């Protein structure tokens, strides 16, 4: 999976199309990510003590990686991600922006 935790991504499809946010968690086996402030669901929390009120919490839910695109820190545009071998390292790979060709 080419998108990792703490990457900035842009939503391409769905109710939050056009929004950007930071990746909080990545689930590579499911090919899904959790993005901050995007794809919010409502969780109702019951009151624990008498006199306390219940509340509604808004939590970000998982979303498929096909609906998001990485925002390049160099050029600031949503871009595809490529990989290439790092110079000097035999097995090390680095992620590359397809638009401006900088290392992410």
MOJOHU-V197440 format. One line per field, one symbol per residue. phi: phi as a letter, one per 40 degrees, with the letter a starting at -180 (. if undefined). Layout:
BEGIN
phi: ???
END
This chain:
BEGIN
phi: .cbbcgccbbccahcbdgcbacccabbcccfbbbbcgbfcbbbcbcccbcgcccabbbbcbcaccccbaccccccgbcacbbbacccgbcbcbbcbcccbgccc
END
